[in-house]
Amino acid sequence: MEIEKRPWHVAVALTIVMSIATTIGTSASSYLLLGAKMREETERAAVERRAKGAQLACDKLQASATLAAEINFSADRGYLNAIQLSDFAFGNKSLGELSVPTAQINAEQLGFEKRASELIPFLAESEAETLSRTTLHHYVVTSLRTSEVPLEQRAPPREGEFDANTELAGIRDGAARLAAAYRIACTEQL
């Protein structure tokens, strides 16, 4: 239909009718699609929350694996190696020069425990158990290192005393498990 040949009031009327029809159509489609749009927004928000949760879990698992590696390093560092023992045996160094002060060892252990307790609520149950056991093994190693009881007066492991080698193996195992859990959950799936 040619609007130019019609009187102007017909053109205005048609324009108004088309505007009203467009408004009604837009409103109706918005109303009908509102539920779908709300579902889409809800799903998008849920995906974002899951992604943030997964990232937080990976961050905490990485921090736990790092802490376990630090605990492992600390436990390994705490025992005199053969070179240090030979220096002591030949009188080149005193035992005081070879050992770390007890206060420093205890402060380090408390720092590890505090960091572990901050991470545990964010970990899966098995990962939290592994970090707890690793920290506990380090506590035992620290207790053995700082004990005032001379070595010759301590009960042997077969009589109920803790075995430092077993505790160190527990620390290494825990550190390896947490590193593997992080690698599997957070790096291999990317």
SERO-4910 file (N, C-alpha, C, O; in steps of 0.05 Angstrom, whole numbers):
BEGIN
 pado doro    nc1    nc2    nc3   cac1   cac2   cac3    cc1    cc2    cc3    oc1    oc2    oc3
  Met    A     17    -23      0      0      0      0     18     24      0     38     25     14
  Glu    A     10     43    -15     26     68    -18     15     89      0     -7     99     -3
  Ile    A     31     96     20     22    116     39     23    144     28      7    161     36
  Glu    A     40    149      9     43    176     -2     18    186    -16     12    210    -17
  Lys    A      2    168    -27    -22    176    -42    -46    179    -23    -67    189    -32
  Arg    A    -44    171      1    -66    173     20    -64    199     35    -43    212     36
  Pro    A    -86    207     46    -85    232     62    -67    228     87    -63    206     96
  Trp    A    -56    249     96    -36    249    118    -47    237    143    -33    223    158
  His    A    -73    240    150    -85    229    174    -86    199    173    -85    186    194
  Val    A    -88    187    150    -88    158    147    -59    148    152    -55    128    165
  Ala    A    -40    163    142    -12    155    147     -5    157    176      9    139    186
  Val    A    -14    177    190     -9    180    219    -23    158    234    -12    146    252
  Ala    A    -48    151    226    -63    130    239    -49    103    236    -46     88    255
  Leu    A    -39     98    211    -25     73    206      1     71    222      8     50    232
  Thr    A     15     93    224     40     94    240     34     89    269     49     74    282
  Ile    A     13    101    280      5     96    308     -3     67    312      5     55    332
  Val    A    -19     56    294    -27     28    296     -3     10    295     -1     -9    310
  Met    A     16     15    277     40     -2    275     57      1    300     69    -19    309
  Ser    A     59     25    311     75     29    336     62     13    359     76      1    375
  Ile    A     36     15    361     22      0    382     25    -30    379     30    -44    398
  Ala    A     22    -39    354     26    -68    349     54    -77    355     58    -98    367
  Thr    A     74    -61    348    102    -67    354    106    -68    384    119    -86    394
  Thr    A     95    -49    399     98    -48    428     85    -73    441     96    -85    459
  Ile    A     61    -79    431     47   -103    442     63   -128    436     66   -146    453
  Gly    A     73   -130    412     88   -154    404    114   -156    420    121   -178    429
  Thr    A    128   -134    424    153   -134    440    147   -141    469    161   -157    481
  Ser    A    126   -130    480    118   -136    508    110   -165    511    118   -178    530
  Ala    A     95   -175    492     86   -203    494    109   -222    492    111   -241    507
  Ser    A    127   -216    473    150   -234    470    169   -232    494    180   -253    503
  Ser    A    172   -208    505    188   -205    530    176   -221    553    190   -235    568
  Tyr    A    150   -219    556    136   -233    577    138   -263    574    144   -278    593
  Leu    A    135   -272    549    136   -301    543    165   -311    546    169   -334    554
  Leu    A    184   -295    540    212   -304    541    225   -297    568    248   -305    573
  Leu    A    211   -283    586    222   -276    611    231   -300    628    252   -300    640
  Gly    A    214   -321    628    222   -345    643    247   -358    632    264   -366    647
  Ala    A    249   -359    606    273   -370    593    297   -354    599    319   -365    605
  Lys    A    294   -327    599    317   -309    604    325   -312    634    349   -312    640
  Met    A    306   -315    651    313   -318    680    327   -345    684    346   -346    700
  Arg    A    318   -366    671    331   -392    674    360   -390    663    378   -401    675
  Glu    A    363   -376    641    389   -373    629    408   -358    648    431   -366    651
  Glu    A    398   -337    660    414   -322    679    421   -338    704    444   -337    713
  Thr    A    402   -354    713    407   -371    736    428   -392    729    446   -398    745
  Glu    A    426   -404    706    445   -424    698    473   -412    694    493   -424    702
  Arg    A    474   -389    683    500   -375    679    512   -369    706    537   -373    710
  Ala    A    496   -360    725    507   -354    752    516   -379    766    537   -379    780
  Ala    A    502   -401    762    510   -427    774    536   -436    762    554   -446    777
  Val    A    540   -433    736    565   -441    723    588   -424    733    609   -435    739
  Glu    A    583   -398    736    604   -381    747    611   -388    776    635   -388    783
  Arg    A    591   -394    792    596   -403    820    612   -428    821    631   -431    836
  Arg    A    605   -448    804    620   -473    803    649   -468    794    668   -480    805
  Ala    A    653   -451    774    680   -445    765    696   -431    787    719   -438    791
  Lys    A    684   -412    801    698   -399    823    704   -419    845    726   -419    857
  Gly    A    685   -437    851    690   -457    871    712   -476    863    729   -484    880
  Ala    A    712   -485    838    733   -502    829    760   -488    830    781   -501    837
  Gln    A    761   -463    823    786   -448    824    796   -445    853    819   -448    859
  Leu    A    777   -440    872    784   -437    900    794   -464    910    814   -465    924
  Ala    A    781   -486    902    790   -513    911    818   -518    900    835   -529    915
  Cys    A    824   -511    876    850   -515    864    871   -498    878    893   -507    884
  Asp    A    864   -473    884    882   -455    898    889   -466    926    913   -466    934
  Lys    A    869   -476    940    874   -487    967    889   -513    966    906   -519    983
  Leu    A    883   -529    946    898   -555    942    927   -549    935    945   -563    945
  Gln    A    931   -529    918    959   -522    912    974   -512    936    997   -519    941
  Ala    A    960   -495    952    973   -485    977    979   -508    996    999   -508   1010
  Ser    A    961   -528    997    966   -551   1014    989   -568   1004   1006   -577   1020
  Ala    A    991   -572    978   1014   -587    967   1040   -572    972   1060   -584    978
  Thr    A   1039   -546    970   1063   -529    975   1071   -531   1005   1094   -534   1011
  Leu    A   1051   -530   1022   1056   -532   1051   1068   -560   1057   1087   -562   1073
  Ala    A   1057   -581   1046   1068   -608   1051   1096   -610   1040   1113   -623   1053
  Ala    A   1102   -597   1018   1130   -598   1008   1149   -582   1027   1171   -591   1031
  Glu    A   1139   -560   1038   1155   -545   1057   1160   -562   1083   1182   -562   1094
  Ile    A   1139   -576   1092   1142   -593   1115   1162   -615   1109   1179   -622   1126
  Asn    A   1160   -627   1086   1179   -647   1078   1208   -637   1078   1226   -649   1089
  Phe    A   1212   -613   1066   1238   -601   1066   1248   -596   1094   1271   -601   1100
  Ser    A   1230   -585   1111   1238   -579   1139   1246   -604   1153   1266   -604   1168
  Ala    A   1231   -626   1150   1237   -651   1164   1264   -662   1154   1280   -672   1170
  Asp    A   1269   -661   1128   1294   -671   1117   1318   -654   1126   1339   -665   1132
  Arg    A   1314   -629   1127   1335   -610   1135   1343   -614   1164   1366   -609   1171
  Gly    A   1325   -624   1180   1330   -625   1209   1348   -647   1218   1357   -646   1241
  Tyr    A   1355   -665   1202   1373   -687   1210   1400   -683   1199   1403   -677   1175
  Leu    A   1420   -688   1216   1447   -684   1207   1454   -704   1186   1448   -728   1188
  Asn    A   1468   -694   1164   1476   -713   1143   1504   -724   1149   1516   -716   1169
  Ala    A   1514   -742   1133   1539   -755   1138   1562   -735   1139   1580   -739   1156
  Ile    A   1563   -715   1122   1584   -696   1123   1584   -680   1149   1605   -676   1161
  Gln    A   1561   -672   1157   1559   -657   1182   1567   -675   1206   1581   -665   1224
  Leu    A   1559   -700   1206   1566   -718   1227   1597   -722   1228   1608   -724   1249
  Ser    A   1609   -724   1204   1638   -728   1204   1652   -704   1214   1673   -706   1228
  Asp    A   1642   -680   1207   1654   -655   1218   1652   -655   1249   1671   -647   1262
  Phe    A   1629   -664   1259   1626   -665   1288   1644   -687   1300   1657   -682   1321
  Ala    A   1645   -710   1287   1661   -733   1298   1691   -726   1298   1705   -734   1317
  Phe    A   1700   -711   1278   1729   -704   1278   1735   -678   1292   1757   -668   1292
  Gly    A   1715   -667   1305   1719   -643   1322   1721   -617   1306   1729   -596   1317
  Asn    A   1714   -618   1280   1716   -593   1264   1693   -574   1272   1697   -549   1269
  Lys    A   1671   -584   1281   1648   -567   1289   1636   -578   1314   1637   -602   1320
  Ser    A   1624   -560   1329   1610   -569   1353   1581   -575   1345   1571   -567   1324
  Leu    A   1568   -591   1362   1540   -598   1357   1522   -573   1355   1503   -573   1340
  Gly    A   1529   -553   1371   1514   -528   1371   1515   -514   1344   1496   -501   1336
  Glu    A   1537   -516   1330   1540   -503   1304   1524   -518   1283   1517   -507   1262
  Leu    A   1518   -544   1288   1504   -560   1268   1474   -560   1271   1459   -565   1252
  Ser    A   1465   -553   1295   1436   -556   1300   1421   -530   1299   1433   -508   1302
  Val    A   1395   -531   1293   1378   -508   1292   1367   -504   1320   1360   -523   1333
  Pro    A   1365   -479   1329   1355   -474   1357   1327   -485   1360   1310   -484   1342
  Thr    A   1322   -496   1384   1296   -508   1390   1273   -489   1387   1252   -496   1376
  Ala    A   1277   -464   1395   1255   -444   1392   1248   -440   1363   1225   -437   1356
  Gln    A   1268   -440   1345   1263   -437   1317   1248   -461   1306   1229   -458   1289
  Ile    A   1256   -485   1315   1242   -509   1306   1213   -509   1314   1195   -516   1299
  Asn    A   1208   -502   1340   1181   -502   1350   1164   -481   1337   1140   -485   1331
  Ala    A   1176   -457   1331   1161   -436   1318   1154   -444   1289   1131   -439   1280
  Glu    A   1172   -457   1276   1167   -467   1249   1144   -488   1249   1126   -487   1232
  Gln    A   1144   -506   1269   1123   -526   1271   1096   -513   1276   1076   -521   1264
  Leu    A   1095   -494   1294   1070   -480   1300   1060   -465   1275   1036   -464   1269
  Gly    A   1078   -453   1259   1071   -440   1234   1058   -460   1215   1039   -454   1202
  Phe    A   1070   -484   1213   1059   -504   1195   1031   -512   1204   1013   -515   1187
  Glu    A   1028   -516   1230   1002   -525   1241    981   -503   1235    958   -510   1228
  Lys    A    988   -478   1239    969   -456   1234    961   -455   1205    937   -453   1198
  Arg    A    980   -457   1187    974   -456   1158    956   -480   1150    938   -477   1135
  Ala    A    962   -503   1161    947   -527   1155    918   -524   1165    899   -531   1151
  Ser    A    915   -514   1189    888   -511   1200    871   -490   1184    847   -492   1183
  Glu    A    884   -471   1171    870   -452   1154    862   -464   1128    842   -456   1116
  Leu    A    877   -484   1118    871   -497   1092    851   -520   1094    836   -524   1076
  Ile    A    852   -534   1116    836   -559   1118    806   -555   1113    795   -573   1100
  Pro    A    793   -534   1121    765   -531   1116    758   -529   1086    735   -534   1078
  Phe    A    777   -522   1069    772   -519   1041    779   -544   1024    774   -545   1000
  Leu    A    789   -565   1037    798   -589   1023    777   -611   1024    760   -611   1041
  Ala    A    779   -628   1005    762   -653   1005    771   -669   1030    793   -665   1040
  Glu    A    754   -687   1038    759   -702   1063    786   -717   1062    801   -717   1081
  Ser    A    791   -731   1040    816   -746   1038    841   -728   1037    861   -735   1049
  Glu    A    838   -705   1024    861   -686   1023    865   -674   1050    888   -670   1059
  Ala    A    844   -667   1064    846   -656   1091    859   -676   1110    876   -669   1127
  Glu    A    852   -702   1108    864   -723   1124    893   -725   1118    910   -729   1137
  Thr    A    901   -724   1093    929   -727   1085    945   -704   1096    967   -708   1107
  Leu    A    935   -679   1094    949   -656   1105    951   -658   1135    972   -651   1147
  Ser    A    930   -666   1148    931   -669   1178    952   -689   1186    967   -685   1205
  Arg    A    952   -712   1173    971   -733   1180   1000   -724   1174   1018   -730   1189
  Thr    A   1004   -710   1152   1031   -700   1146   1040   -680   1168   1063   -681   1176
  Thr    A   1022   -663   1176   1029   -644   1197   1034   -658   1223   1053   -651   1238
  Leu    A   1019   -679   1229   1023   -695   1253   1050   -709   1253   1064   -710   1273
  His    A   1056   -721   1230   1083   -734   1227   1105   -714   1232   1125   -720   1246
  His    A   1102   -689   1222   1122   -669   1226   1124   -661   1256   1145   -656   1266
  Tyr    A   1101   -660   1269   1100   -655   1298   1117   -675   1313   1132   -668   1331
  Val    A   1113   -701   1306   1128   -722   1319   1158   -719   1313   1175   -722   1332
  Val    A   1165   -713   1289   1193   -709   1281   1205   -686   1297   1227   -687   1307
  Thr    A   1189   -664   1299   1198   -641   1314   1202   -648   1343   1221   -639   1356
  Ser    A   1183   -663   1354   1186   -672   1382   1211   -688   1386   1225   -686   1407
  Leu    A   1217   -706   1368   1241   -722   1370   1266   -704   1368   1286   -709   1382
  Arg    A   1265   -685   1350   1288   -667   1347   1293   -649   1371   1316   -643   1378
  Thr    A   1272   -641   1385   1275   -622   1407   1274   -635   1434   1275   -622   1455
  Ser    A   1272   -661   1435   1270   -676   1460   1295   -671   1477   1317   -671   1466
  Glu    A   1291   -668   1503   1313   -665   1521   1325   -692   1530   1347   -693   1542
  Val    A   1311   -713   1524   1320   -740   1531   1343   -748   1513   1340   -748   1489
  Pro    A   1366   -756   1524   1388   -765   1507   1380   -790   1491   1363   -806   1499
  Leu    A   1392   -792   1467   1385   -814   1449   1388   -842   1462   1371   -859   1458
  Glu    A   1409   -845   1478   1414   -872   1490   1393   -879   1511   1391   -902   1518
  Gln    A   1379   -859   1521   1359   -864   1542   1330   -867   1530   1312   -873   1545
  Arg    A   1327   -863   1505   1301   -865   1493   1294   -894   1487   1312   -910   1481
  Ala    A   1269   -900   1489   1260   -927   1483   1262   -932   1452   1256   -914   1437
  Pro    A   1270   -955   1444   1271   -961   1415   1243   -963   1404   1224   -967   1419
  Pro    A   1240   -960   1377   1213   -961   1365   1198   -987   1371   1174   -987   1373
  Arg    A   1212  -1009   1373   1198  -1034   1378   1186  -1035   1406   1169  -1052   1412
  Glu    A   1195  -1017   1424   1184  -1015   1451   1164   -992   1454   1158   -984   1476
  Gly    A   1155   -981   1432   1134   -960   1433   1144   -932   1427   1127   -914   1424
  Glu    A   1169   -928   1424   1179   -901   1417   1174   -897   1387   1172   -915   1371
  Phe    A   1171   -872   1380   1167   -865   1352   1193   -870   1336   1215   -866   1347
  Asp    A   1190   -878   1311   1213   -882   1294   1214   -858   1275   1195   -854   1259
  Ala    A   1236   -844   1275   1239   -820   1258   1237   -827   1229   1226   -812   1213
  Asn    A   1248   -850   1221   1247   -858   1193   1218   -863   1183   1211   -856   1161
  Thr    A   1203   -875   1201   1174   -880   1194   1159   -854   1192   1143   -850   1173
  Glu    A   1165   -836   1210   1152   -809   1209   1160   -794   1184   1143   -781   1172
  Leu    A   1186   -795   1178   1195   -781   1153   1182   -793   1128   1175   -779   1110
  Ala    A   1179   -820   1128   1166   -833   1105   1137   -824   1103   1127   -820   1081
  Gly    A   1124   -820   1126   1096   -811   1126   1094   -782   1115   1075   -776   1101
  Ile    A   1114   -765   1122   1114   -738   1111   1118   -738   1081   1104   -725   1067
  Arg    A   1137   -754   1072   1143   -756   1043   1118   -766   1028   1111   -756   1006
  Asp    A   1105   -787   1039   1082   -798   1027   1059   -778   1025   1046   -775   1005
  Gly    A   1055   -763   1047   1034   -743   1047   1039   -721   1027   1021   -712   1013
  Ala    A   1064   -712   1026   1071   -691   1006   1067   -701    978   1057   -686    961
  Ala    A   1075   -725    973   1071   -737    946   1042   -740    939   1033   -735    916
  Arg    A   1025   -748    958    997   -751    953    983   -725    947    966   -723    929
  Leu    A    990   -704    962    977   -678    958    986   -666    931    970   -654    917
  Ala    A   1012   -670    924   1021   -661    898   1007   -675    875    999   -663    856
  Ala    A   1003   -701    879    989   -717    858    960   -709    856    949   -707    834
  Ala    A    947   -704    879    919   -696    879    916   -669    865    897   -665    849
  Tyr    A    934   -651    870    933   -625    856    937   -629    826    923   -617    810
  Arg    A    957   -644    819    963   -648    790    939   -661    776    932   -652    754
  Ile    A    927   -681    788    904   -694    776    879   -676    774    867   -674    753
  Ala    A    873   -662    796    849   -646    797    851   -620    783    831   -610    772
  Cys    A    874   -608    782    876   -581    773    893   -576    748    890   -555    735
  Thr    A    911   -594    741    928   -588    718    923   -607    695    925   -599    672
  Glu    A    917   -632    700    913   -651    679    886   -648    665    884   -657    642
  Gln    A    867   -636    678    840   -633    666    838   -608    649    818   -604    635
  Leu    A    858   -591    649    856   -566    634    862   -570    605    861   -551    590
***
